[in-house]
Each structure stands twice: as structure tokens, then as C-alpha cells.
Amino acid sequence: MNQFCQSLTSVLFLMLFCLPISYGQQRTCGSAQLQQKLNKDAVYQRKHIARVKSFQLENSKIRRNALNCTDTILLPVAIHFQNISNPDIACLRNLSQNQIDILNNDFQAKNADLSKWQASAANYPGVNPGAACIKFVIANLSHPSGFNLLDGDPAVTVNATSGDIISGWNNYINIVVRDIGDLGYAPLGGLGDGDAITIDDNAFGSYGCGQVFPQFPYNIGRTLVHEIGHYLYLNHIWANSADIGGCSNDDAVSDTPNCSEPNYGCPSQNTSCGSIDLHMNYMDYVNDACMYMFTEGQAQRMSNWVQTNLMNVSNNASIVYTDECATCTPPTCVDLDEDGYCESVDCDDNNNAVPTASGTACNDNNPNTENDIIQADGCTCAGTLSICLSQGGDADSDGVCDDVDCNPNDACYPKPAGTVCDDSNSLTINDVIQADGCSCEGTMTVQAKLFLEGLYDPINQQLTNVLNTQNLIPTNQPFNTTPWSYSGTESVIAIPTNVVDWVLIMVRSSDNTIISQAAGFLTTSGTLVDITGQEGIVIEQAFNQYISIHPRNHLAILSKSPYTTVLDFTTDLSSVQGIGQLKNVSGKYCLYAGDYDANGIINNQDYNRWILKKAQLAEYLSVDGDANGVVNNLDYNLWVGNGSKIGVQSIQY
């Protein structure tokens, strides 16, 4: 081993992203010490300076142009589990793919929780989420010799390597998983020369395989996202390359606001260096659930590092390894004794009687199980836990009783809620497994047009926005009180000029179960827009479900048909459920005004609210039925004209 490798091996044990042993504590980091150690090695320092110069040249050229991903760069990955007791190889392979899926979704800005950015974007002018032109794939072809891996097997080794320099695995992105007592660490600017990103076995992936089991609050797989950010030459957002914080230092990325120090936990909003800290960034220190984006500048910087320093990895012959959970068997394998089991998982590949066929009766010598059978690996004997015997058993032996297993014949299900999936609906985005562990659902943008009677101007066929011009509309959604009790966090810095008021929309099933809710705005044209002013409101699981729309002081409506395309409630009386739920005003249909307590019935309770507030000026009140900032007889007239009007039962409180 040359001087550089010897030195690098010794210093990589220092952490770039380290944590005290108790996972309940805050993250800390020793990046400055690591860089100081690395720079003491003359060979490393020369190589480092050369590759940084190469990167800076490329970065300065590309920075002048917008990121343009014509071809995604594939980076073959090898994952090395070390010092794992009683490893379940099939589970570790699937867990590896789970972590890579998380990694790709986060790097390509396809993660479901990126939708949180909409509520925060207004606080960060000039900042946009970025997608890197990179895809990580677990190699499954042309493996290095000596690791008992055949073509078709994923590049996942178990207890076959040691340390942070992985001998024989040059030209891969190497990921080591072992018990290090900390979260992880990585070199700042990796070379793909056998160097590795190291992750603790309690911070890898989003579910557990025995000893490898992610612990809250680092259980969503974002430790590896953070560390590969370092590997692709990203600094912490509050630091320079020496990992020194303070407002005078910068991470060398123009669109990440300066901040003075790390953020921890799940902060709501911290301000430093004259701007709001971008705490949701993957390169800060917050909990996994509270980091969800790279910026465009960071994505460009990482892509540039790959193009200038990691093409040796990209040019390595590799193909995408298919997720084992697609079929629960490897996609290709060598099977010498032709018994249906790959050599890599066969107990004895020279004897076709071993392993025994899956499902063969056996005895696992566990008195707490019954119906013991050979498992899918052909060797392990396991039975059904007695807790499942009275509940229909566990047909697929996945540890979930059949009566609560959404797919009792497929051990790949249920999957953890939030796992990325594809619901085969081109109209939805951010598809993830739902709480039942099987259903795959995405979010979509609900678009609709509606008029409110009290605000409708029949001459111009649009709604008035007097509340807006008088600056009376609140910047936070107003539906967190009765009767709605909606807990959404939608807010804006300023109300868009064409907005007339807030509205609340709900997704409802055929049995009237409320599936999801979201708040947004109604414009002068009667169009729903989100808090960024974009047409439509993004909401979960809306496709083919019913949509109800709730203003503050007009009778709510419920769509007649499940949602598949834009709804227009202004031209068709039959577009809503119930009889006479829309009012004809000069040839256009409007929602009935006067439901001042929003309970779905216009009656004396609404009058009682009005009488208490009559003659009030310049306030944002539900009894201001015409939304002109004045409570007077005009609002009374709206109420009395619609007295005893009852909404459909589904929208009543």
C-alpha cells in the first residue's frame, strides 16, 4: 500500500459527520480535524489540489449555464456490511436497494416530502430545489473476484471486507455499514479509488434487518444522503471547506443563504447572517424527517464533481440491479445443481436435494411456533408464531399475520409507509406506499373554478377582491378553528394581488371518509391556486375521489363525480351532489352566501353571529358575506335571502 493509502486509511477513521453514541443527542462534526489530517499527507494534498483545480475549472464554465441533464450519469455502488452478527443476506440486499431508492429520490428531487418546500419557498427568494444528473445503481455485473458474487448478484458483501479502504473495489462508490457508534463519515471530495462512505448500522435505510436497524430520529436514510453530499464535494451550509462556521464563511454555493452555525432537531425558523437559515437542506444537522432538499447550486456542484473526478466510476461496466422485491428472487443466477437456487444462497449447490424445496415441513425446535417449513432460502426452517395461529396464520412468513397483512401471499408486503412506488397514474406525483403498507398513492393538483355569491360581480363575471386591497386577508390559513379544526401550516409572506380569500378543500371517499385536506386561495376569476400562486392545489390521494370545497361563509359543496380532471362549478348545476346546491346568478352558478358559522346549514345561528358583529369595520369576519370589510345590512340580506338552505349531509358539521 503506498504512502497516500496508508495515510488515508488512518485518517478516514476521523468523522466528517459524527454523533455521540446516544442517538437522542444532537449531531456534531469533526470535519475540520479530518481535513487537517488529510492535508498533512503530501501525496494526498497534491492529488486533492489537482482535482479541486479541475473541478473549479469545470464549475466556472458550467456555472454560466443552467443545469441541463440530457443524460443521467450512472454511478455503480457496492455496499459492504461489516461485523454483522447472524446476517440475513436476502434482507440486507433488499435493505440496500431501499437505501439506494431513498438516495436516488433525494438526489433527483423526487422525494415525497419535498412538497413541504411550497410552504417555505417564499422565505427563500432565489432558492429552488435542485436535482442532480446522477443515479446510483447497485452493480451486478463483472464483480471483483474473491467475494463469492456472480453475475446477476448485487454488489452487496457481508463480513467480507474491513475498514474504510475497500481493497479490490476501485471504480465503485463504496458504502460501508458497520457499528461505529456514530452516524457516519466520508472524505470531502471522493475519488472512487477504493475510498468509502461509512454509515453506522443504526442509520442505514428505513427499516431493519437484525443488527442493521435505523434508530429515530435518523431512520429515513438521510445520513447517507448527507455523507454522499460530502463525497461529491459539498460543505455544510454553514461552513467553508475547513468546516468553520460564522457569517464570514461560506459553503461556496451561491444559492444557499449564509448561516452562522448548524441547526438541530426540527426547527421551525432560525435567522442568522441577515437571512433565514435553510435548515431543511441535506447538508445541515437537522433530523432525517426535517431535511428534504438540495439547492440547484448544490446539485450543479455535485454533478460537476462527478464529471471532473468520478468518470472512472461512471465508466465502470455495471447494470442496474432489479429490486429483489419485484419477484422475491434474484433476477439471474448460476445454479449448478439446477434446483432453482442461486449458487450464492444455496446451502450446497452440488446437491440438488439440498436445499429442500421451500414449504417442506421441518422442525425449527422452537416451542412457540407451529407449521414449521423450509423458508425461501431453502435452508432456514421457521414456523408461524403462535400469535398468528388464531388469526389465520402467516402464509408468506413475513411476520405479519394474514388477517392484517394487506398481501398475505407476498412477503414483500406490507412495505414501510412512505416507500417510493409507482401508482401507474401519470396524473400523480410523489407516489409512496400508504399507511396500510400496500396501497401506492401519489399527490396531484386539484383544479377547479367556482364563484361565491357574496363576491360575484355579474357584469364582469368575476369575484371582487376588496378584502385583499384593504390588506385584511391573513397570511396564515384561517381554518384552524371550529368547525374545520384543520391543522395545516399553509402561510405566505404576502397575499397575491388577484386573491379574494382562503378556501379549504378536502378529498373524500365514497363513504364520506375525509382522506386528506389542504388550504389554498380563490382568485378573482374563480380559480383555485396554491400558496405560491400556481393554478391548482396539491393534495394527497385525490385521483378518483370526491372533492369538497369549503369557503369561510358560503355553503360548502361536494363534487358529483370522482375527481379526474378540472372541475367547473360555475356552468353546471349537476356538477355537485344534492339538489339545488348552487345558486343561479345572472346565468352563472354560485355557492350560496350566508353560512356564517360554516356548519352546512343557513339558519338563525348564522343570524345570531351577524347581529353581534353588525356595523364592524375593517375586520376579517365570517359574517362579512360580501367580503368588503364592512358588516352591514347587505350581509344580512344575503343571509335572509338564503335562509333555511341546507347543504348535503356530507359537508355538515
Secondary structure as UniProt FT lines:
FT   HELIX           3..11
FT   TURN            12..13
FT   STRAND          17..18
FT   TURN            23..24
FT   HELIX           31..39
FT   HELIX           42..62
FT   TURN            63..64
FT   STRAND          73..81
FT   HELIX           89..107
FT   TURN            108..109
FT   HELIX           112..116
FT   HELIX           117..120
FT   HELIX           121..123
FT   TURN            125..126
FT   STRAND          134..138
FT   TURN            145..146
FT   TURN            151..152
FT   STRAND          156..158
FT   TURN            167..168
FT   TURN            170..171
FT   STRAND          173..178
FT   STRAND          184..185
FT   STRAND          195..200
FT   TURN            201..202
FT   TURN            210..211
FT   TURN            216..217
FT   HELIX           222..231
FT   TURN            232..233
FT   TURN            237..238
FT   TURN            241..242
FT   TURN            247..248
FT   TURN            254..255
FT   STRAND          264..265
FT   STRAND          271..272
FT   TURN            273..274
FT   STRAND          275..276
FT   TURN            279..280
FT   TURN            282..283
FT   STRAND          285..286
FT   HELIX           288..290
FT   HELIX           296..309
FT   HELIX           311..314
FT   HELIX           324..326
FT   TURN            327..328
FT   TURN            336..337
FT   HELIX           343..345
FT   TURN            349..350
FT   TURN            352..353
FT   TURN            358..359
FT   TURN            367..368
FT   STRAND          369..374
FT   TURN            376..377
FT   STRAND          381..385
FT   HELIX           386..389
FT   TURN            390..392
FT   TURN            395..396
FT   HELIX           402..404
FT   TURN            408..409
FT   TURN            411..412
FT   TURN            417..418
FT   TURN            426..427
FT   STRAND          429..433
FT   TURN            435..436
FT   STRAND          440..446
FT   STRAND          448..449
FT   STRAND          451..452
FT   HELIX           453..455
FT   STRAND          456..457
FT   TURN            458..461
FT   STRAND          462..463
FT   HELIX           466..469
FT   TURN            470..471
FT   TURN            482..484
FT   TURN            497..498
FT   STRAND          499..508
FT   TURN            510..511
FT   STRAND          514..523
FT   TURN            524..525
FT   STRAND          527..529
FT   TURN            531..532
FT   STRAND          535..540
FT   TURN            543..544
FT   STRAND          546..550
FT   STRAND          557..559
FT   STRAND          567..568
FT   HELIX           573..575
FT   STRAND          583..585
FT   TURN            586..587
FT   STRAND          588..591
FT   TURN            596..597
FT   HELIX           604..613
FT   TURN            614..615
FT   TURN            622..623
FT   TURN            625..626
FT   HELIX           633..641
FT   TURN            642..644
FT   HELIX           649..651
//
